[in-house]
Amino acid sequence: MIICDTHCDTLYMRALQPGETPCVTMENMKRGGMSLQTCTLFAGTRGMSDHPYDKAMAEYAAFERLAAEEGWTRVDSPLEAEEGSVKILLSIEGGEIFEGSVERVREFYDRGIRMAALTWNNENEIGHSAKSGSKEGIKPRGWEILREMASLRMAADTSHLNEAGFWDLIDRHSQPPMASHSCAKALCPHFRNLSDEQIRAMAARGGWIGVNFYPRFLREDGKASVRDIADHIDHMCQLGAQKNVGFGSDFDGIEYTPVDCASPADIPAILEELRRRGYGEADIAAIAGGNFLDYYRRLGW
């Protein structure tokens, strides 16, 4: 079975938080049967004023060290994922890394970036964050960047984007968007989560959603387990997104994890919980990774 995870902040931790111990390690990925782990280049917490491009390059250098010293292998297409072999896909979190430049999009594509979260919690040249509460949509420069992303088949990631920007992508972007690490607002009313209307729209548009493992996005009381991860997956499936949902752990980017899902080594426990609920093997394989690969096929890979 191919297992994919579409978001972790391990490279930021490796490059810019040297005192921290990452949970996404080659050993844990192998123990969990991971096929494809997406590692993001994070812009940092301070937005455009805090040298996001330089931070991204420091994180890219951290990946190169992992490749040289620990055998981490980058793929240029998610479709290169295969059972029994851990591969790494690179992404961006925080479109300020592009510095408002279409040329930067091409530069990062050439470095292997295949998806980009348009914002983090800060406004940038592309749009506004969900945290901001802004009712404004994608900015003019943002559409220029999105057109270049589409020409390269680079996925537009709506996690952290405000709702107006989300609907702009659903209604006007030439390719279906994705949400690499987001949960269901009906189960946990956090500003980062997706409404039922948004989930249905993502499914209808052919998009994709990776359920986030952060306990504060899974439960209002912040006390979560594998059962809560499965609840969010099941809720999205009941809304018609059974072919559009999977995993977006946010490992190494969250303050704490569910009590029984502390690293990629524990992801098989989620699959077992879905089996316990009556999901068949074909559906489980789709949620584990098949849906994510199918999403990239819809982008033209």
TORMAR-406033 format. One line per 3 residues: number of its first residue (from 0); their letters; for each residue x, y, z of N, C-alpha, C. Coordinates in pm, 1 decimal. Atoms other than C-alpha are relative to their C-alpha. Layout:
BEGIN
NUM) A) X:Y:Z:X:Y:Z:X:Y:Z | ...
This chain:
BEGIN
0) MII) 83.9:-119.7:0.0:0.0:0.0:0.0:88.1:125.7:0.0 | -70.6:-127.7:2.2:125.6:347.4:-88.2:-60.5:92.9:104.2 | 43.6:-91.4:-104.6:107.3:585.5:209.1:68.3:134.8:-21.8
3) CDT) -51.8:-135.6:24.6:146.1:960.8:155.5:-43.9:94.5:111.7 | 29.9:-107.0:-95.7:159.0:1255.5:394.6:39.1:131.0:-67.6 | -22.7:-119.4:80.8:129.9:1602.4:248.3:50.3:122.4:75.9
6) HCD) -57.4:-117.4:-66.8:274.0:1825.0:520.3:76.2:-38.2:125.7 | -75.0:-1.3:-125.8:550.1:1829.9:778.6:97.8:116.7:-5.7 | -88.7:-115.5:-11.7:778.4:2109.4:902.5:140.0:-40.1:44.1
9) TLY) -127.0:55.3:-45.8:1084.9:1894.7:957.9:120.2:80.8:-47.0 | -115.8:-74.3:51.3:1315.5:2101.7:737.7:18.6:131.7:73.8 | -10.5:-122.1:-80.8:1234.7:2420.5:929.7:62.3:-32.3:135.4
12) MRA) -56.2:40.3:-129.0:1308.5:2237.7:1254.0:148.9:-30.2:-13.4 | -140.8:36.1:20.8:1634.2:2098.5:1115.9:88.0:122.7:-23.5 | -82.2:-114.1:39.5:1752.1:2431.2:977.0:-0.1:112.3:102.3
15) LQP) 16.4:-122.9:-77.0:1619.8:2690.9:1220.1:-43.2:-21.9:144.1 | 31.9:32.2:-138.9:1527.9:2511.8:1543.6:92.6:-112.6:46.3 | -96.8:108.6:-22.9:1845.5:2316.7:1616.1:-11.9:-69.5:133.5
18) GET) 15.3:65.1:-129.7:1753.3:2242.2:1975.9:-114.1:-99.0:6.8 | 116.8:87.7:1.7:1439.7:2051.9:1877.7:34.4:-136.1:-61.2 | -20.3:135.3:53.1:1418.6:1679.6:1800.4:-116.1:-35.9:-91.9
21) PCV) 109.5:30.0:92.4:1215.8:1598.4:1487.2:-54.7:-140.8:19.4 | 60.3:133.5:-2.9:972.3:1309.5:1485.1:0.0:-63.3:-138.5 | -7.6:54.4:136.2:993.9:1274.6:1105.9:145.7:-33.8:-27.6
24) TME) -133.3:53.0:26.1:1304.4:1061.8:1072.0:-13.3:-114.8:-98.6 | 5.7:112.0:92.4:1395.3:797.7:819.1:-46.2:-126.5:71.3 | 41.3:119.1:-74.7:1353.8:531.7:1087.3:-150.7:-2.0:21.4
27) NMK) 143.7:-3.5:-24.9:1001.1:645.5:1176.8:-80.3:-10.7:-127.9 | 70.9:13.2:126.9:898.5:682.0:813.8:-0.7:-144.6:-46.9 | -4.9:141.3:39.5:1013.9:327.2:741.1:-90.1:-85.2:88.4
30) RGG) 85.4:76.1:-91.5:838.1:193.0:1051.1:-146.9:16.5:-34.5 | 138.8:-25.6:35.4:514.9:354.3:934.6:-37.4:-41.3:-140.7 | 29.0:40.5:136.7:544.8:220.3:581.7:-22.4:116.1:-94.3
33) MSL) 20.8:-117.2:83.4:560.4:569.4:435.2:60.0:-19.8:-139.3 | -49.5:-0.7:137.3:597.7:593.9:60.3:42.4:139.7:-43.0 | -26.4:-137.5:42.3:589.2:972.2:16.4:-27.6:94.7:115.3
36) QTC) 12.8:-100.6:-105.0:653.3:1234.7:282.1:25.9:137.4:-60.3 | -17.5:-136.1:49.0:598.0:1596.8:183.0:62.3:85.0:109.0 | -72.1:-88.2:-91.9:845.3:1830.9:353.3:-8.2:141.9:-53.6
39) TLF) 19.6:-136.3:47.2:767.2:2199.0:333.7:119.2:89.8:31.6 | -89.8:-111.5:-29.2:993.3:2502.7:312.2:-89.8:110.6:55.6 | 90.2:-91.7:-70.0:825.8:2730.0:567.4:57.6:141.2:0.7
42) AGT) -41.6:-139.9:9.3:838.0:3108.9:531.3:38.1:61.0:133.7 | -21.8:-58.9:-131.0:862.8:3163.5:906.0:-123.2:74.8:47.8 | 120.6:-51.6:-64.8:622.1:3333.2:1141.7:-24.0:149.1:-18.8
45) RGM) 10.9:-146.7:1.0:683.9:3701.6:1066.8:-33.2:59.3:-136.6 | 46.0:-51.7:127.3:573.8:3729.8:707.6:109.1:58.0:-87.5 | -87.6:-51.3:104.8:732.4:3934.5:431.7:120.6:75.4:54.0
48) SDH) -108.7:-81.9:-55.2:953.7:4138.2:665.8:116.2:-82.4:55.9 | -95.5:82.7:-74.3:1151.6:3840.9:796.5:80.5:-93.3:-90.7 | -86.8:73.4:92.0:1352.9:3722.5:494.6:-49.5:-142.2:-28.6
51) PYD) 53.1:134.9:22.1:1125.4:3431.1:398.2:75.6:-78.8:-106.8 | -76.6:71.1:103.3:1327.4:3350.3:85.7:126.7:-60.1:59.2 | -122.0:50.3:-61.9:1645.5:3316.6:290.0:-28.6:-119.4:90.6
54) KAM) 38.4:112.9:-84.9:1468.0:3090.3:538.2:-24.7:-124.5:-85.3 | 28.0:113.9:87.7:1344.9:2871.4:254.0:128.6:-62.2:-51.9 | -125.8:52.6:52.2:1694.9:2840.2:116.5:79.5:-73.5:108.3
57) AEY) -64.8:71.3:-110.6:1830.0:2742.2:459.8:-63.9:-137.5:19.1 | 70.0:128.1:-12.5:1564.9:2470.0:476.0:33.6:-92.4:-116.4 | -39.4:81.9:115.4:1649.2:2352.4:126.0:139.8:-56.8:21.9
60) AAF) -134.4:49.2:-30.4:2013.3:2326.3:234.9:-6.3:-112.6:102.9 | 16.1:107.8:-98.0:1897.8:2115.7:531.8:-43.7:-128.4:-68.8 | 38.9:120.5:74.7:1726.4:1880.2:289.2:119.4:-58.9:-74.7
63) ERL) -116.8:51.1:72.2:2041.8:1854.4:81.0:94.8:-74.8:93.1 | -83.0:71.9:-95.9:2232.3:1754.6:395.0:-61.5:-135.9:34.2 | 66.6:127.0:-27.5:1972.8:1487.6:473.9:15.9:-96.5:-117.5
66) AAE) -19.0:84.7:118.3:2002.6:1361.1:117.9:140.7:-58.8:-2.8 | -139.1:44.6:6.6:2381.3:1341.4:140.1:38.0:-91.9:115.3 | -44.6:71.2:-119.1:2411.5:1207.1:494.7:-90.7:-114.5:42.4
69) EGW) 93.9:101.1:-48.9:2096.4:1000.6:552.1:-80.4:-65.7:-111.9 | 64.0:68.1:111.8:1982.5:900.7:205.1:-142.4:41.3:-30.7 | 133.9:-47.5:36.0:1666.1:1110.7:181.2:-2.8:26.3:-150.5
72) TRV) 6.1:-5.7:145.9:1556.0:1089.4:-183.4:-118.7:83.9:-44.6 | 106.2:-87.0:51.8:1358.3:1367.3:-352.0:-54.6:-54.1:-130.3 | 61.3:33.8:127.8:1110.8:1294.3:-628.4:-43.9:128.0:-69.4
75) DSP) 47.7:-114.8:78.1:1017.4:1534.5:-907.3:-147.9:-10.1:-30.4 | 143.7:20.4:18.8:668.7:1385.6:-938.4:-52.3:-87.6:112.6 | 58.0:88.2:-101.6:442.8:1244.9:-666.5:-24.8:-141.6:-52.6
78) LEA) 30.2:131.0:57.8:368.3:960.0:-906.5:119.0:-94.3:3.2 | -115.4:87.1:-19.2:718.3:828.8:-840.2:-7.0:-76.5:131.7 | 14.9:71.1:-126.5:596.2:709.8:-499.2:-23.6:-147.9:-26.3
81) EEG) 18.1:143.7:13.6:614.0:335.5:-454.2:2.5:-66.3:136.7 | 4.9:73.6:-125.4:542.2:86.1:-182.6:137.5:-54.3:34.9 | -124.2:57.5:-47.7:840.4:-14.9:28.3:121.7:88.1:-13.2
84) SVK) -112.8:-91.1:18.5:1056.3:288.9:-45.8:-42.8:140.6:39.0 | 35.7:-134.8:-46.2:1050.2:627.2:130.5:56.2:103.7:-95.9 | -40.1:-110.4:86.2:1057.6:926.6:-103.8:-48.2:131.7:61.5
87) ILL) 32.0:-132.9:-53.4:1043.1:1300.3:-27.7:-48.2:90.5:-112.9 | 51.2:-104.1:89.1:829.9:1559.8:-206.6:15.8:133.1:72.1 | -20.2:-131.1:-61.1:903.4:1927.5:-145.3:-116.4:94.0:-31.1
90) SIE) 106.6:-98.7:16.0:649.1:2204.9:-94.4:44.1:131.7:62.6 | -21.3:-131.3:-61.5:627.2:2567.4:18.3:-118.4:30.9:89.3 | 106.4:-49.9:-87.7:428.5:2709.5:310.9:25.0:147.8:25.5
93) GGE) -14.8:-145.3:-9.2:383.0:3084.4:282.1:49.3:56.0:-131.5 | -36.8:-46.8:133.2:376.5:3234.9:-66.2:89.2:121.5:-1.5 | -94.8:-111.4:-4.0:585.2:3530.6:54.5:141.2:-45.6:-36.8
96) IFE) -128.9:53.0:44.6:878.9:3302.8:-22.5:26.7:37.6:-145.5 | -15.8:-37.2:140.8:816.7:3388.8:-388.4:36.2:147.8:-17.3 | -31.4:-142.6:2.9:866.9:3759.4:-305.5:-74.4:73.9:-110.9
99) GSV) 80.6:-63.7:103.6:590.8:3851.1:-549.2:52.0:-18.9:-140.0 | -68.1:15.7:128.6:802.4:3723.6:-837.1:-41.1:-129.2:-70.6 | 31.0:116.8:81.9:682.3:3491.5:-1111.2:126.6:-81.7:-24.5
102) ERV) -126.8:70.6:23.8:1048.0:3406.3:-1175.3:36.9:-89.7:118.4 | -27.4:82.7:-117.0:1077.4:3276.9:-818.4:-79.7:-131.4:-5.1 | 80.0:122.5:12.3:797.6:3027.6:-890.7:75.9:-102.7:-83.1
105) REF) -78.7:89.1:86.2:1006.7:2879.8:-1171.6:125.0:-49.4:73.0 | -119.5:40.0:-74.2:1316.6:2879.2:-950.0:-30.3:-113.9:96.4 | 31.7:104.1:-97.6:1145.3:2675.7:-681.5:-52.8:-126.9:-67.3
108) YDR) 36.9:119.0:77.1:987.3:2445.5:-936.1:124.8:-79.2:-38.6 | -123.8:66.8:39.6:1337.6:2369.4:-1058.8:69.4:-67.2:118.2 | -54.2:64.0:-120.4:1428.3:2281.1:-698.7:-88.9:-113.6:49.5
111) GIR) 83.9:113.0:-34.6:1150.2:2023.1:-687.1:-130.1:32.5:69.9 | 124.7:-37.2:-67.1:862.5:2221.4:-536.2:-118.0:-33.8:-90.3 | 115.8:41.9:78.9:531.1:2071.2:-648.4:-132.9:43.6:60.7
114) MAA) 120.4:-62.9:-55.0:282.7:2248.6:-419.7:42.1:120.1:82.7 | -31.6:-120.7:-76.2:266.5:2586.6:-250.5:-123.8:47.0:75.5 | 103.6:-63.4:-81.4:49.0:2699.9:40.6:13.0:151.2:-18.0
117) LTW) -9.1:-138.7:45.0:-33.1:3052.4:-71.7:27.2:97.3:114.2 | -28.2:-82.9:-117.7:-26.0:3200.2:278.5:33.7:-91.0:117.1 | 2.8:60.0:-133.2:62.7:3109.7:633.1:-97.3:87.6:78.3
120) NNE) 92.8:-82.8:-78.6:-91.3:3329.8:905.4:15.5:149.1:-26.9 | -26.0:-140.4:30.5:26.9:3653.0:743.5:-47.3:34.5:-141.1 | 29.8:-50.3:134.2:-87.3:3862.8:450.0:129.6:4.4:-80.8
123) NEI) -115.3:-15.0:88.6:145.7:3856.6:151.4:-45.8:51.6:-136.5 | 31.3:-56.1:132.0:153.9:3956.3:-215.5:-107.2:-80.3:-74.0 | 97.3:86.9:66.8:-77.3:3668.0:-307.8:-140.1:18.2:56.7
126) GHS) 132.7:-7.3:-60.2:-360.8:3699.0:-57.6:5.6:17.8:149.3 | 19.7:-23.4:-142.4:-483.1:3698.1:300.3:-18.4:-133.1:72.4 | 7.7:123.5:-77.4:-472.0:3438.3:576.9:-137.9:-19.5:61.6
129) AKS) 124.0:29.4:-71.9:-763.8:3264.1:744.0:-0.5:68.9:136.3 | -9.0:-61.5:-133.1:-640.1:3405.1:1074.6:-37.1:147.6:-3.6 | 21.6:-144.8:8.9:-676.3:3762.8:948.4:-146.7:39.1:5.4
132) GSK) 140.8:-34.6:9.7:-1052.4:3747.7:901.0:-33.6:86.8:-119.5 | 23.1:-84.1:117.8:-1013.3:3945.0:576.6:-104.9:-60.8:-92.5 | 100.2:41.8:97.8:-1297.5:3929.4:325.2:48.9:21.4:-142.9
135) EGI) -55.0:-24.0:133.5:-1067.8:4014.9:33.5:57.1:-128.4:-58.0 | -44.3:120.4:67.3:-974.9:3755.0:-223.9:144.4:7.0:-46.4 | -134.6:5.5:56.2:-665.8:3677.2:-428.7:35.2:135.0:-61.6
138) KPR) -46.0:-129.0:52.2:-463.3:3986.5:-519.2:42.9:-12.8:-146.2 | -43.2:6.1:140.6:-369.0:4080.6:-879.1:134.1:-70.8:-19.6 | -128.1:67.7:12.9:-7.3:3972.4:-827.8:-14.6:-148.8:32.5
141) GWE) 25.3:139.8:-32.0:-139.2:3654.4:-673.0:-47.5:-78.6:-120.0 | 47.8:70.4:120.1:-320.4:3565.4:-994.3:113.4:-21.8:-99.2 | -116.1:20.5:88.6:1.8:3617.6:-1190.4:81.6:-120.2:47.3
144) ILR) -75.7:111.9:-55.3:179.0:3376.2:-957.8:-76.5:-130.7:-20.0 | 80.5:121.2:17.7:-108.5:3128.4:-975.7:-0.8:-46.9:-145.3 | -5.8:42.0:141.2:-104.0:3131.5:-1355.1:131.7:-71.0:-30.4
147) EMA) -128.2:66.3:21.1:265.1:3045.2:-1350.3:1.7:-136.5:69.2 | 8.7:128.2:-67.8:204.8:2772.3:-1093.6:-78.4:-100.7:-83.3 | 81.9:90.5:80.8:-68.6:2623.7:-1313.3:74.7:-46.4:-124.3
150) SLR) -74.4:38.5:120.2:158.0:2628.8:-1618.3:103.4:-107.1:30.7 | -99.2:98.6:-43.0:405.5:2418.7:-1416.6:-64.1:-119.9:68.3 | 75.4:105.2:-69.7:133.6:2194.8:-1267.2:38.0:-6.2:147.4
153) MAA) -28.8:-11.9:-142.9:230.4:2315.6:-919.9:-131.5:24.1:73.3 | 128.4:-7.3:-68.5:-61.8:2262.3:-682.0:-12.1:126.1:84.8 | 31.8:-115.1:-83.6:-224.1:2564.8:-517.2:-65.0:-49.8:128.1
156) DTS) 39.6:53.3:-130.1:-261.8:2485.6:-147.2:-73.6:107.9:78.8 | 83.9:-98.3:-68.1:-542.5:2661.9:41.0:10.0:-6.0:151.8 | -15.4:1.8:-145.2:-443.7:2558.3:395.2:61.8:132.8:44.6
159) HLN) -35.7:-132.5:-54.2:-408.0:2886.6:591.0:-60.3:114.9:-79.9 | 57.7:-107.7:80.5:-578.4:3087.3:311.4:-138.2:36.8:53.7 | 132.0:-41.4:-45.8:-885.6:3293.8:397.2:-108.7:-52.5:-92.9
162) EAG) 109.4:61.5:74.9:-1228.6:3189.3:276.0:-23.7:68.2:-134.6 | 17.8:-69.0:127.4:-1256.9:3457.9:7.5:102.5:-48.1:-102.1 | -101.7:53.1:88.9:-929.2:3339.6:-141.4:-30.1:-142.8:-40.4
165) FWD) 38.3:138.1:30.6:-1045.8:2978.2:-117.8:-102.7:-3.0:-112.5 | 104.5:3.6:101.1:-1359.1:3051.9:-319.5:48.3:57.3:-133.3 | -60.7:-46.1:125.4:-1157.9:3250.3:-573.2:67.2:-116.7:-73.5
168) LID) -68.1:113.4:62.9:-951.3:2936.8:-635.2:-99.9:-102.1:-52.4 | 102.4:93.8:45.4:-1256.1:2713.1:-656.3:-66.7:49.7:-127.5 | 78.8:-54.8:110.6:-1433.2:2946.4:-898.0:82.2:44.1:-120.8
171) RHS) -71.5:-67.6:107.8:-1152.2:3098.6:-1104.0:133.8:-61.6:-37.9 | -130.3:56.7:32.9:-828.5:2900.4:-1088.7:-16.2:-108.7:-105.0 | 10.6:95.1:111.1:-758.2:2686.0:-1392.7:18.4:-145.3:42.4
174) QPP) -20.2:135.5:-49.3:-666.1:2382.4:-1181.3:-65.4:-17.1:136.3 | 60.9:20.0:-132.2:-833.3:2224.8:-878.4:100.4:24.2:111.1 | -90.5:-24.3:-112.0:-680.6:2346.2:-552.4:2.5:-118.0:96.5
177) MAS) -8.8:100.8:-104.6:-585.4:2138.7:-250.4:10.9:70.8:134.6 | -27.1:-48.3:-135.6:-562.1:2180.9:127.4:89.0:-105.0:64.2 | -96.2:102.9:-38.5:-247.9:2002.6:242.3:-12.7:-44.6:144.3
180) HSC) 9.3:37.4:-141.5:-321.3:2008.7:618.0:-112.0:79.8:66.8 | 118.7:-66.9:-53.1:-674.1:2107.8:719.3:-101.3:-103.4:47.7 | 101.2:89.1:-57.3:-959.0:1954.5:921.6:-141.0:54.0:-26.3
183) AKA) 140.7:-33.6:22.8:-1339.2:1976.3:931.9:-53.1:91.3:109.5 | 50.1:-99.2:-95.8:-1492.9:2281.3:1096.6:-124.3:-48.7:74.1 | 120.3:51.8:-66.7:-1815.9:2093.5:1174.7:35.1:-79.4:124.8
186) LCP) -43.0:79.3:-115.3:-1620.3:1873.7:1417.9:83.0:81.6:98.2 | -82.5:-86.1:-85.9:-1389.5:2146.4:1552.2:1.1:139.3:-61.5 | 20.5:-131.6:63.6:-1480.4:2512.9:1486.1:119.8:93.5:13.5
189) HFR) -121.2:-82.1:-0.3:-1128.3:2648.6:1440.7:8.5:73.9:-133.8 | -6.2:-79.3:124.1:-1059.9:2924.0:1184.2:81.6:-68.6:-109.5 | -82.9:68.6:98.6:-806.2:2696.0:1012.9:-72.5:-114.6:-69.7
192) NLS) 69.1:116.2:54.2:-1062.8:2425.9:940.2:-97.9:37.7:-111.5 | 86.3:-19.4:115.9:-1286.7:2382.4:636.3:-145.8:-27.7:35.5 | 143.3:21.8:-18.6:-1664.3:2419.8:640.9:-46.5:-116.4:-88.0
195) DEQ) 56.0:106.1:83.9:-1884.8:2145.7:500.1:-15.8:47.3:-143.9 | 15.3:-54.9:134.7:-1955.2:2373.6:204.0:133.7:-1.4:-73.9 | -132.1:1.8:62.1:-1582.8:2407.1:137.1:44.5:-142.1:-33.8
198) IRA) -37.4:139.8:25.5:-1526.7:2031.3:166.3:-74.9:-53.9:-121.2 | 77.6:45.8:116.2:-1808.3:1957.9:-78.3:52.5:64.1:-128.5 | -51.0:-69.0:118.4:-1670.9:2219.5:-317.3:133.7:-57.4:-43.6
201) MAA) -129.5:58.2:33.8:-1322.6:2071.5:-299.7:-19.0:-134.0:-71.2 | 26.5:128.7:64.4:-1461.9:1729.4:-386.5:-57.4:19.8:-140.2 | 62.8:-23.5:130.1:-1678.6:1862.9:-670.2:99.3:53.9:-102.1
204) RGG) -99.4:-62.2:88.7:-1383.4:2056.3:-815.3:115.2:-94.3:-34.1 | -110.4:92.9:23.7:-1153.4:1753.1:-803.9:123.4:31.9:79.0 | -112.7:-37.2:-84.5:-933.1:1892.1:-528.3:38.3:-110.1:97.0
207) WIG) -49.9:99.9:-95.1:-772.6:1719.2:-233.2:19.8:65.2:135.8 | -12.3:-48.3:-137.0:-763.9:1753.9:149.5:81.2:-100.1:81.3 | -75.7:81.7:-93.6:-502.3:1620.6:390.2:-41.3:35.2:141.8
210) VNF) 45.5:-26.0:-136.3:-644.6:1586.5:740.1:120.1:22.3:91.9 | -106.9:-42.1:-90.9:-423.3:1762.5:995.2:-10.4:-77.2:131.6 | 0.0:76.1:-124.7:-319.5:1573.7:1311.6:11.0:88.4:125.1
213) YPR) -16.0:-88.5:-115.6:-291.6:1881.9:1534.6:-122.8:-12.0:90.0 | 116.5:20.2:-87.3:-515.3:1811.1:1839.1:-93.2:119.8:9.3 | 86.9:-118.2:-11.5:-641.4:2170.7:1852.3:-84.3:21.7:-125.0
216) FLR) 84.2:-4.6:119.5:-776.0:2133.5:1497.8:-96.4:-118.9:-4.8 | 81.7:120.3:-1.0:-926.6:1792.2:1575.4:-112.8:5.6:102.6 | 98.5:-7.7:-108.7:-1110.7:1866.3:1901.7:9.3:135.7:68.3
219) EDG) 0.1:-129.6:-68.9:-1214.4:2183.0:2082.4:80.6:-4.1:129.2 | -73.9:7.4:-125.8:-1059.5:2055.4:2404.8:147.9:-32.7:-20.8 | -139.9:25.1:29.9:-729.9:1975.6:2228.8:51.9:-133.5:48.4
222) KAS) -40.0:132.6:-47.2:-727.4:1617.1:2358.9:-41.8:-102.9:-103.6 | 36.1:79.6:116.6:-713.5:1403.6:2047.6:74.2:-132.6:-4.2 | -58.1:131.4:22.4:-639.0:1046.9:1944.4:-19.8:-38.5:-145.9
225) VRD) 19.4:52.6:135.3:-632.1:838.2:1628.9:-148.6:-3.2:-35.6 | 144.6:3.0:27.4:-1009.0:805.8:1663.2:-48.9:134.7:-51.7 | 41.6:-132.6:45.6:-1043.6:1182.3:1615.6:48.5:27.9:-142.0
228) IAD) -47.1:-12.2:138.6:-826.9:1177.2:1303.2:-95.9:-73.8:-92.3 | 93.3:77.9:80.8:-1053.7:902.8:1169.0:-137.3:66.6:-8.0 | 128.7:-71.8:4.2:-1362.0:1107.8:1264.5:0.6:105.0:-110.0
231) HID) -6.2:-105.6:101.7:-1246.4:1394.6:1041.6:5.9:-60.0:-140.2 | -3.3:67.9:129.1:-1161.6:1160.0:755.9:-139.1:-51.0:-36.1 | 132.9:56.5:24.2:-1498.0:986.1:790.8:-101.2:109.8:-31.2
234) HMC) 92.1:-111.0:25.4:-1684.1:1317.9:805.8:14.8:50.4:-143.2 | -21.1:-45.8:137.8:-1524.8:1429.7:478.2:-50.2:-102.6:-100.3 | 51.2:104.2:89.1:-1606.2:1096.1:318.8:-152.6:6.1:-8.7
237) QLG) 146.4:-7.5:-0.9:-1970.4:1132.5:424.4:-51.1:119.6:-79.9 | 37.9:-117.9:79.6:-1975.6:1470.0:246.7:31.6:-17.4:-147.8 | -28.2:26.8:140.2:-1865.7:1308.3:-79.7:145.2:12.4:-38.9
240) AQK) -142.7:-18.3:29.1:-1489.6:1352.6:-49.0:79.8:-128.4:19.5 | -70.0:126.1:-22.3:-1404.7:983.2:-20.8:114.1:-21.5:-99.0 | -109.6:9.0:97.6:-1185.4:1020.9:-331.6:93.4:121.6:5.9
243) NVG) -71.6:-128.2:-6.2:-1038.7:1351.6:-217.0:63.8:26.1:135.9 | -48.8:-19.2:-136.6:-909.2:1294.4:136.6:115.1:-94.6:29.4 | -114.0:80.9:-40.7:-592.5:1163.5:297.1:64.7:62.1:122.6
246) FGS) -73.5:-42.7:-118.7:-322.3:1258.7:548.6:83.2:125.7:-26.6 | -86.2:-118.6:2.1:-160.3:1598.8:612.1:44.2:29.9:141.4 | -24.0:9.5:-143.8:-4.1:1536.8:950.6:36.3:131.0:68.5
249) DFD) -58.1:-119.1:-64.4:174.8:1867.8:1020.9:101.9:-37.9:107.2 | -104.2:40.7:-94.3:434.3:1667.4:1216.2:116.8:98.7:-2.6 | -113.3:-90.6:-20.9:723.3:1878.1:1348.9:-37.9:146.7:-18.4
252) GIE) 47.2:-137.4:7.3:509.4:2187.8:1301.2:-108.5:27.6:102.5 | 104.0:-13.1:-101.1:264.2:2127.4:1585.8:61.5:-17.5:139.1 | -57.7:-2.1:-134.8:323.7:2180.0:1957.5:-5.4:-135.8:67.7
255) YTP) 12.2:135.0:-52.3:202.5:1831.9:2047.7:-88.8:-80.2:-94.8 | 67.8:91.1:92.4:44.3:1532.2:1878.0:-112.9:-73.5:71.0 | 95.3:89.8:-66.2:-249.2:1299.7:1940.9:72.3:-100.3:88.7
258) VDC) -65.9:84.0:-101.0:-178.6:1070.4:2233.0:57.1:-128.7:-58.7 | -42.1:127.4:57.2:-139.9:763.7:2010.7:47.0:13.0:-144.4 | -50.9:-21.7:136.2:-1.9:919.5:1692.3:108.4:106.7:6.9
261) ASP) -107.2:-94.1:-30.0:333.3:1079.5:1771.6:100.5:17.6:-111.3 | -97.4:-7.2:109.1:522.8:1021.5:1446.8:-53.5:-78.7:-119.5 | 44.4:80.3:114.5:494.4:867.7:1098.8:-8.5:-149.2:30.0
264) ADI) 5.1:142.0:-35.5:554.0:530.0:1264.0:-139.3:-42.6:44.8 | 132.3:32.1:-53.3:199.1:551.2:1405.0:-111.8:11.1:-102.4 | 105.9:-17.0:100.0:10.9:619.2:1081.2:-76.2:-130.4:-27.4
267) PAI) 79.6:122.7:18.4:-81.3:248.8:1037.9:-114.8:-15.2:99.8 | 109.5:7.6:-97.1:-294.7:287.9:1352.2:-126.1:68.6:-52.9 | 116.6:-66.3:59.8:-519.8:525.8:1157.8:-67.1:-94.3:-98.8
270) LEE) 55.9:95.4:95.7:-563.1:265.0:886.1:-76.7:-110.2:73.3 | 69.0:102.2:-78.6:-655.8:7.8:1150.9:-131.7:53.6:55.9 | 124.5:-58.8:-49.2:-913.1:246.4:1296.5:-104.7:7.7:-111.1
273) LRR) 94.6:-2.1:112.1:-1069.6:288.4:951.9:-51.9:-140.5:-30.0 | 46.7:138.8:16.8:-1082.2:-91.6:916.1:-104.1:-33.6:105.9 | 93.3:28.7:-109.3:-1253.1:-113.2:1254.4:-136.7:60.1:-28.6
276) RGY) 126.2:-66.7:31.1:-1518.5:126.0:1121.7:-67.7:-55.7:-124.8 | 63.3:64.9:113.4:-1588.2:-93.8:822.0:47.4:44.2:-136.5 | -54.4:-39.0:129.7:-1382.8:72.1:550.4:68.9:-119.9:-64.3
279) GEA) -62.5:108.4:74.2:-1277.3:-176.8:282.6:142.0:33.2:-40.1 | -140.0:-19.0:30.8:-921.7:-225.9:168.2:22.6:97.1:-116.4 | -15.7:-92.6:113.4:-971.8:-36.9:-159.5:-16.1:144.4:46.7
282) DIA) 20.9:-135.1:-51.7:-1107.2:266.3:25.2:115.7:43.2:89.7 | -112.6:-31.9:-87.7:-828.0:249.1:282.3:124.1:32.8:-81.6 | -115.8:-28.1:85.8:-563.9:233.2:9.5:-13.0:136.2:-67.3
285) AIA) 22.0:-131.5:60.9:-721.5:538.2:-153.9:30.5:111.3:99.6 | -23.3:-101.4:-102.1:-717.7:737.4:170.3:147.7:6.3:36.8 | -141.3:5.2:-40.0:-364.9:622.8:255.6:89.9:73.6:-97.5
288) GGN) -88.2:-64.3:97.2:-217.4:756.9:-66.7:-54.4:8.6:-140.6 | 50.5:2.3:136.6:-411.2:670.7:-379.8:-72.3:126.1:-41.4 | 72.3:-123.3:32.8:-633.9:977.7:-362.6:94.8:114.1:-32.8
291) FLD) -96.4:-106.9:23.2:-333.0:1206.1:-343.5:65.0:-14.5:-136.9 | -60.4:21.8:131.6:-170.2:1049.2:-648.8:-100.7:29.7:-110.7 | 102.9:-29.1:100.7:-499.6:1070.6:-838.5:-18.8:150.6:-16.5
294) YYR) 10.5:-145.6:9.9:-516.2:1441.6:-755.2:107.0:53.8:-94.1 | -105.9:-47.7:89.0:-181.4:1497.3:-924.5:-20.4:-46.3:-144.0 | 35.1:39.5:137.3:-299.8:1298.1:-1223.4:-99.1:99.0:-59.7
297) RLG) 93.4:-101.2:49.2:-584.5:1548.6:-1250.2:68.9:130.7:-33.5 | -79.0:-118.5:35.1:-322.2:1824.4:-1256.6:79.8:-20.5:-128.2 | -68.3:25.9:126.0:-170.6:1655.9:-1561.1:133.6:-69.8:11.6
300) W) -126.5:70.5:-17.5:121.2:1460.8:-1411.4:-11.2:-142.0:-56.6
